[in-house]
Amino acid sequence: MTRTAFALQTTPQVNEPELIARVLAGDRLAGRELYDAHAPRVFRLAYRLTGDAELAREFTQDTFVRAFHRLADFRGDAAFSTWIHRITVTVVANAMRKVRRLRERETDLNDLDSLHPVNSEVRHIDPDLRERLAKAIDALPEIYRTTLIMHDLEGYTHTEIAGVLGVAEGTCKSRLSAARAQLRTTLADFAKEYES
């Protein structure tokens, strides 16, 4: 028997209701199993929302601290993954407001012109689409940015996003459409530059 086949036979499927009950009973190993099952996707979501691996690690930990603290409130109406991703979005949104305020205070007034050039020629020269796209995504309103990142970059379905954000699927679809439209508008000059 190959090592992979053996691993497949002996690895039990994660039974989330049972794990949750064990965590609530004080079983630390069950808490670790639950963490290991969900931490990679929580981290990816936090990373996509922040663009910073260190912050994403911190917010992943904060998410699980909050989730385990409130685990008794989990009713099971939605999947545990939906519940934990909703907490992730909340943790990141709240923390990023604080981070942005701190960064804004640290920005020297003399640096403002270099951060937001008014000369259209300076903006027109930048050929790096990846950098431009990242900046354009960062500039989106939070509700659009979160929906776009979750759907287009992380592959969440509209149903999953609706569950995480606590809105209707139609709202998710319209937010995604609005986000994409804003990106097209923001990057229109780059598209013209690329075509010529």
Rosetta silent file (secondary structure, phi, psi, omega in degrees, C-alpha in Angstrom):
SEQUENCE: MTRTAFALQTTPQVNEPELIARVLAGDRLAGRELYDAHAPRVFRLAYRLTGDAELAREFTQDTFVRAFHRLADFRGDAAFSTWIHRITVTVVANAMRKVRRLRERETDLNDLDSLHPVNSEVRHIDPDLRERLAKAIDALPEIYRTTLIMHDLEGYTHTEIAGVLGVAEGTCKSRLSAARAQLRTTLADFAKEYES
SCORE:     score description
SCORE:     0.000 S_00000001
   1 L     0.000  133.314 -179.348    0.000    0.000    0.000 S_00000001
   2 L   -73.917  160.221 -179.622    1.400    3.398   -0.926 S_00000001
   3 H   -60.794  -41.229  179.907    1.960    6.071    1.662 S_00000001
   4 H   -63.806  -44.877 -179.918   -0.699    8.324    0.033 S_00000001
   5 H   -62.383  -40.065  177.969   -3.290    5.539   -0.019 S_00000001
   6 H   -62.229  -43.536 -179.897   -2.548    4.804    3.648 S_00000001
   7 H   -62.543  -38.274  179.759   -2.942    8.492    4.535 S_00000001
   8 H   -66.834  -35.960 -178.905   -6.270    8.600    2.723 S_00000001
   9 H   -72.629  -36.366 -173.413   -7.526    5.557    4.616 S_00000001
  10 H   -92.733  -12.057 -178.604   -6.506    6.736    8.068 S_00000001
  11 L   -82.853  111.073  179.953   -7.409   10.438    7.786 S_00000001
  12 L   -72.087  151.438  174.884  -10.912   10.878    9.245 S_00000001
  13 L   -71.426  145.245  179.738  -13.267   13.388    7.708 S_00000001
  14 L   -73.342  120.305  177.084  -13.720   16.546    9.762 S_00000001
  15 L  -102.668   94.634 -172.054  -17.042   16.344   11.573 S_00000001
  16 H   -61.051  -45.542  179.106  -17.575   20.002   12.420 S_00000001
  17 H   -57.893  -40.252  178.659  -20.567   19.663   14.770 S_00000001
  18 H   -66.743  -43.806  178.250  -18.643   17.056   16.774 S_00000001
  19 H   -60.249  -43.929 -179.605  -15.464   19.190   16.765 S_00000001
  20 H   -61.660  -43.758  178.682  -17.414   22.241   17.905 S_00000001
  21 H   -62.040  -40.304  179.511  -18.995   20.256   20.735 S_00000001
  22 H   -67.202  -39.930  178.006  -15.559   18.995   21.780 S_00000001
  23 H   -61.881  -44.893 -179.891  -14.090   22.522   21.669 S_00000001
  24 H   -63.489  -26.344  177.924  -16.949   23.796   23.831 S_00000001
  25 L   -83.864   -2.123  176.408  -16.204   20.951   26.263 S_00000001
  26 L   100.429    9.763 -179.231  -12.613   22.197   26.533 S_00000001
  27 L   -78.689  106.749 -177.490  -10.834   19.833   24.115 S_00000001
  28 H   -68.842  -33.477  178.854   -7.821   21.809   22.864 S_00000001
  29 H   -64.888  -37.395  177.505   -6.945   19.213   20.196 S_00000001
  30 H   -65.645  -37.594  176.409  -10.407   19.631   18.682 S_00000001
  31 H   -62.110  -40.472  178.919   -9.810   23.386   18.614 S_00000001
  32 H   -65.743  -41.006  178.531   -6.563   22.814   16.744 S_00000001
  33 H   -61.280  -44.626  179.839   -8.330   20.532   14.227 S_00000001
  34 H   -63.469  -42.597  177.144  -11.010   23.145   13.623 S_00000001
  35 H   -60.872  -50.139 -177.639   -8.335   25.828   13.224 S_00000001
  36 H   -61.216  -33.326 -179.391   -6.271   23.693   10.815 S_00000001
  37 H   -70.329  -29.294 -172.976   -9.344   22.955    8.701 S_00000001
  38 H  -116.108  -17.676 -175.126  -10.220   26.636    8.206 S_00000001
  39 H   -59.274  -41.253 -178.696   -7.084   28.740    8.778 S_00000001
  40 H   -59.464  -42.996 -178.801   -5.677   28.530    5.220 S_00000001
  41 H   -74.463  -34.011  175.516   -8.792   29.979    3.609 S_00000001
  42 H   -62.914  -44.132  179.150   -9.243   32.557    6.380 S_00000001
  43 H   -61.675  -46.714 -179.471   -5.630   33.649    5.859 S_00000001
  44 H   -59.050  -42.462  178.807   -6.084   33.897    2.054 S_00000001
  45 H   -64.146  -46.565  179.283   -9.192   36.021    2.497 S_00000001
  46 H   -62.608  -38.981  179.458   -7.471   38.274    5.043 S_00000001
  47 H   -65.803  -44.004  179.325   -4.428   38.555    2.779 S_00000001
  48 H   -63.767  -35.789 -178.522   -6.525   39.497   -0.246 S_00000001
  49 H   -76.007  -27.524 -177.127   -8.386   42.100    1.785 S_00000001
  50 H  -105.229  -30.501 -174.900   -5.221   43.639    3.277 S_00000001
  51 L    72.812   15.906 -175.156   -2.477   42.949    0.735 S_00000001
  52 L  -138.069  115.802 -175.856   -0.117   42.389    3.666 S_00000001
  53 H   -63.043  -40.130 -179.325    0.968   38.907    4.797 S_00000001
  54 H   -64.408  -45.317  176.864    1.931   40.029    8.305 S_00000001
  55 H   -63.861  -39.301 -179.527   -1.436   41.738    8.863 S_00000001
  56 H   -61.869  -40.935  176.848   -3.209   38.730    7.358 S_00000001
  57 H   -63.010  -44.664  179.428   -1.504   36.404    9.865 S_00000001
  58 H   -61.894  -45.244 -178.244   -2.445   38.726   12.704 S_00000001
  59 H   -70.215  -29.198  175.266   -6.051   39.024   11.515 S_00000001
  60 H   -64.261  -45.964  177.965   -6.291   35.243   11.059 S_00000001
  61 H   -61.822  -45.222  179.606   -5.318   34.803   14.707 S_00000001
  62 H   -60.100  -38.911  179.126   -7.755   37.548   15.762 S_00000001
  63 H   -60.698  -46.903 -177.931  -10.515   35.859   13.774 S_00000001
  64 H   -72.048  -33.737  175.267  -10.030   32.545   15.538 S_00000001
  65 H   -60.262  -47.567  179.917   -9.696   34.155   18.964 S_00000001
  66 H   -65.411  -41.792 -178.749  -13.031   35.889   18.374 S_00000001
  67 H   -63.607  -46.382 -179.652  -14.608   32.769   16.859 S_00000001
  68 H   -66.955  -33.750  177.203  -13.574   30.491   19.724 S_00000001
  69 H   -65.324  -34.120 -176.485  -14.700   33.091   22.247 S_00000001
  70 L  -105.556   13.667 -174.650  -18.130   33.227   20.568 S_00000001
  71 H   -58.863  -32.910  179.024  -18.348   29.559   19.561 S_00000001
  72 H   -64.671  -21.938  178.796  -21.258   28.930   21.931 S_00000001
  73 H   -81.479  -13.031 -179.630  -23.231   31.491   19.860 S_00000001
  74 L   -70.232  116.970 -175.597  -22.769   29.451   16.662 S_00000001
  75 L   -95.203  -14.943 -179.655  -26.205   27.998   15.976 S_00000001
  76 L    83.845   12.442  177.797  -25.372   26.065   12.831 S_00000001
  77 L   -63.694  -33.747  176.404  -27.943   27.908   10.685 S_00000001
  78 L  -121.200  172.358  177.598  -25.168   28.351    8.102 S_00000001
  79 L   -64.643  151.094  177.901  -21.979   26.420    7.506 S_00000001
  80 H   -58.706  -37.812  179.960  -19.191   27.005   10.008 S_00000001
  81 H   -61.362  -39.659  177.687  -17.032   28.273    7.117 S_00000001
  82 H   -63.190  -44.438 -179.607  -19.610   30.956    6.325 S_00000001
  83 H   -62.366  -46.220 -177.131  -19.702   32.005    9.969 S_00000001
  84 H   -69.932  -33.357  178.170  -15.910   32.159   10.316 S_00000001
  85 H   -71.381  -32.533  174.904  -15.520   34.082    7.037 S_00000001
  86 H   -63.898  -42.102  176.985  -18.092   36.611    8.225 S_00000001
  87 H   -63.433  -41.544  179.358  -15.985   37.102   11.358 S_00000001
  88 H   -57.983  -48.595 -179.344  -12.865   37.447    9.175 S_00000001
  89 H   -60.568  -41.953  179.493  -14.417   40.199    7.074 S_00000001
  90 H   -65.655  -46.544  179.790  -15.514   42.050   10.221 S_00000001
  91 H   -59.485  -47.984 -178.080  -12.119   41.691   11.931 S_00000001
  92 H   -64.290  -46.153 -178.223  -10.264   42.884    8.823 S_00000001
  93 H   -60.233  -46.725 -179.816  -12.626   45.798    8.146 S_00000001
  94 H   -65.371  -43.835 -178.392  -12.428   47.076   11.721 S_00000001
  95 H   -68.942  -37.877 -178.056   -8.673   46.633   11.990 S_00000001
  96 H   -68.026  -30.202  174.690   -7.947   48.183    8.588 S_00000001
  97 H   -60.435  -43.972  178.584   -9.810   51.345    9.571 S_00000001
  98 H   -65.577  -43.387 -179.639   -7.372   51.695   12.473 S_00000001
  99 H   -61.524  -44.849 -179.586   -4.382   50.829   10.259 S_00000001
 100 H   -62.554  -41.845  178.680   -5.409   53.415    7.648 S_00000001
 101 H   -61.617  -43.298  179.193   -5.840   56.100   10.301 S_00000001
 102 H   -63.853  -43.153 -179.555   -2.372   55.361   11.689 S_00000001
 103 H   -65.675  -38.062  178.789   -0.805   55.354    8.224 S_00000001
 104 H   -64.213  -38.771  178.127   -2.499   58.625    7.322 S_00000001
 105 H   -66.121  -34.107 -177.751   -1.090   60.234   10.449 S_00000001
 106 H   -76.892  -18.954 -178.010    2.386   58.954    9.593 S_00000001
 107 L   -70.860  121.768  179.053    2.269   60.359    6.056 S_00000001
 108 L   -72.178  142.050 -179.577    4.310   63.504    5.877 S_00000001
 109 H   -58.348  -31.508  179.190    2.590   66.437    4.175 S_00000001
 110 H   -68.182  -22.280 -179.016    5.517   66.741    1.782 S_00000001
 111 H   -83.741  -10.836 -175.140    4.864   63.199    0.548 S_00000001
 112 H   -60.194  -40.112 -179.734    1.263   63.881   -0.484 S_00000001
 113 H   -64.294  -37.480 -179.560    2.181   65.094   -3.965 S_00000001
 114 H   -73.476  -26.955  178.097    4.212   61.979   -4.688 S_00000001
 115 H   -78.030  -33.019 -177.579    1.402   59.725   -3.476 S_00000001
 116 L  -130.121   75.242 -176.988   -1.295   61.467   -5.515 S_00000001
 117 L   -63.648  136.234  178.751    0.333   63.047   -8.563 S_00000001
 118 L   -91.824  -18.411 -179.937   -1.778   65.725  -10.209 S_00000001
 119 L   -75.683  115.870 -176.618    0.213   65.721  -13.409 S_00000001
 120 H   -64.675  -25.849  178.021   -1.660   63.421  -15.802 S_00000001
 121 H   -65.230  -37.363  179.259    1.583   62.682  -17.678 S_00000001
 122 H   -64.207  -43.978  179.084    3.039   61.112  -14.540 S_00000001
 123 H   -67.356  -33.600 -175.198   -0.006   58.865  -14.151 S_00000001
 124 H   -72.409  -23.579 -175.657    0.002   58.096  -17.878 S_00000001
 125 H   -74.805  -29.933 -172.480    3.596   56.812  -17.872 S_00000001
 126 L   -62.394  108.953 -177.583    3.024   53.916  -15.455 S_00000001
 127 L   -90.376   -4.481 -172.699    3.030   50.737  -17.603 S_00000001
 128 L   -85.297   98.592 -177.191    2.614   48.217  -14.771 S_00000001
 129 H   -61.460  -38.494 -178.508   -0.960   46.969  -14.947 S_00000001
 130 H   -59.302  -46.426  179.395   -0.614   44.875  -11.803 S_00000001
 131 H   -64.832  -42.544  179.592    0.339   47.878   -9.707 S_00000001
 132 H   -64.079  -42.073 -179.630   -2.362   50.015  -11.282 S_00000001
 133 H   -65.076  -42.807  178.410   -4.974   47.327  -10.751 S_00000001
 134 H   -60.143  -43.412  178.909   -3.959   46.860   -7.098 S_00000001
 135 H   -65.485  -39.429  179.873   -4.238   50.592   -6.504 S_00000001
 136 H   -65.604  -39.735  177.697   -7.588   50.715   -8.288 S_00000001
 137 H   -66.012  -43.544  178.465   -8.925   47.848   -6.165 S_00000001
 138 H   -60.311  -30.608 -177.243   -7.652   49.512   -2.982 S_00000001
 139 H   -80.408  -11.949  179.429   -9.477   52.703   -3.986 S_00000001
 140 L   -65.464  148.994  172.006  -12.850   50.952   -4.293 S_00000001
 141 L   -57.359  148.305 -172.604  -15.394   51.528   -1.521 S_00000001
 142 H   -52.685  -43.293 -177.635  -15.062   48.778    1.084 S_00000001
 143 H   -64.966  -35.756  177.944  -18.308   46.958    0.195 S_00000001
 144 H   -73.610  -44.126 -177.731  -17.303   46.750   -3.484 S_00000001
 145 H   -61.047  -45.950 -178.724  -13.668   45.842   -2.748 S_00000001
 146 H   -61.897  -45.541 -179.340  -14.641   43.025   -0.365 S_00000001
 147 H   -64.094  -44.687 -179.666  -17.150   41.548   -2.815 S_00000001
 148 H   -62.277  -46.474 -179.243  -14.732   41.787   -5.755 S_00000001
 149 H   -62.976  -46.264 -178.276  -11.864   40.200   -3.816 S_00000001
 150 H   -63.727  -41.544 -176.264  -14.013   37.393   -2.467 S_00000001
 151 H   -80.935  -58.246 -171.291  -15.561   36.588   -5.860 S_00000001
 152 H   -79.192  -31.430 -177.032  -12.918   37.314   -8.490 S_00000001
 153 H   -99.569  -34.945 -176.836   -9.729   36.636   -6.547 S_00000001
 154 L  -102.436  -11.864  174.862  -10.733   34.045   -3.953 S_00000001
 155 L    79.863   17.992  175.625  -13.431   32.220   -5.921 S_00000001
 156 L   -68.393  147.711  174.728  -16.304   32.487   -3.459 S_00000001
 157 L   -81.703  165.160  176.930  -19.753   32.019   -4.989 S_00000001
 158 H   -61.309  -35.329  178.835  -22.404   34.722   -4.714 S_00000001
 159 H   -63.258  -44.236  179.276  -24.253   32.449   -2.272 S_00000001
 160 H   -65.018  -43.341 -179.597  -21.170   32.177   -0.042 S_00000001
 161 H   -63.160  -43.771  179.161  -20.513   35.916   -0.185 S_00000001
 162 H   -58.687  -42.067  178.876  -24.132   36.674    0.635 S_00000001
 163 H   -65.505  -41.950 -178.968  -23.906   34.381    3.653 S_00000001
 164 H   -67.631  -45.077 -175.747  -20.642   35.893    4.870 S_00000001
 165 H   -86.914  -10.775  178.573  -21.717   39.501    4.406 S_00000001
 166 L    71.089   36.882  178.675  -25.326   38.953    5.481 S_00000001
 167 L  -128.944  172.148  177.997  -26.864   40.394    2.311 S_00000001
 168 L   -74.276  153.739  177.796  -28.974   39.064   -0.565 S_00000001
 169 H   -58.678  -38.818  179.088  -27.291   37.345   -3.524 S_00000001
 170 H   -60.389  -36.220  177.431  -28.660   40.042   -5.813 S_00000001
 171 H   -64.591  -42.519  177.783  -26.882   42.649   -3.695 S_00000001
 172 H   -60.180  -44.980 -178.469  -23.599   40.738   -4.109 S_00000001
 173 H   -63.704  -41.875 -179.391  -24.079   40.587   -7.864 S_00000001
 174 H   -69.778  -36.037  176.834  -24.836   44.301   -8.139 S_00000001
 175 H   -65.175  -41.092  178.560  -21.849   45.194   -5.928 S_00000001
 176 H   -64.190  -42.699  178.388  -19.574   43.042   -8.070 S_00000001
 177 H   -61.899  -43.748  179.258  -20.917   44.664  -11.222 S_00000001
 178 H   -65.246  -40.213  179.123  -20.397   48.141   -9.761 S_00000001
 179 H   -62.642  -45.905 -179.759  -16.853   47.265   -8.641 S_00000001
 180 H   -64.125  -39.784  178.749  -15.928   45.994  -12.097 S_00000001
 181 H   -62.724  -42.280  178.035  -17.453   49.078  -13.731 S_00000001
 182 H   -63.892  -38.461  178.075  -15.397   51.355  -11.472 S_00000001
 183 H   -65.417  -42.624  177.693  -12.237   49.410  -12.319 S_00000001
 184 H   -59.174  -42.720  179.450  -12.964   49.694  -16.049 S_00000001
 185 H   -65.626  -46.338 -178.248  -13.420   53.441  -15.658 S_00000001
 186 H   -62.817  -37.159 -175.643  -10.313   53.835  -13.501 S_00000001
 187 L   -98.987   10.718 -177.564   -8.165   51.789  -15.884 S_00000001
 188 H   -59.617  -41.200 -179.422   -9.661   53.139  -19.127 S_00000001
 189 H   -65.862  -33.274  178.111   -6.622   55.318  -19.872 S_00000001
 190 H   -68.204  -41.314  179.210   -4.345   52.307  -19.413 S_00000001
 191 H   -61.125  -42.910  178.663   -6.472   50.252  -21.840 S_00000001
 192 H   -63.542  -41.211  179.741   -6.226   53.014  -24.487 S_00000001
 193 H   -62.652  -40.522 -177.566   -2.466   53.209  -23.912 S_00000001
 194 H   -68.717  -37.628 -178.387   -2.184   49.416  -24.307 S_00000001
 195 H   -71.256  -29.912 -176.333   -4.222   49.370  -27.547 S_00000001
 196 L   -82.806    0.000    0.000   -2.150   52.075  -29.255 S_00000001
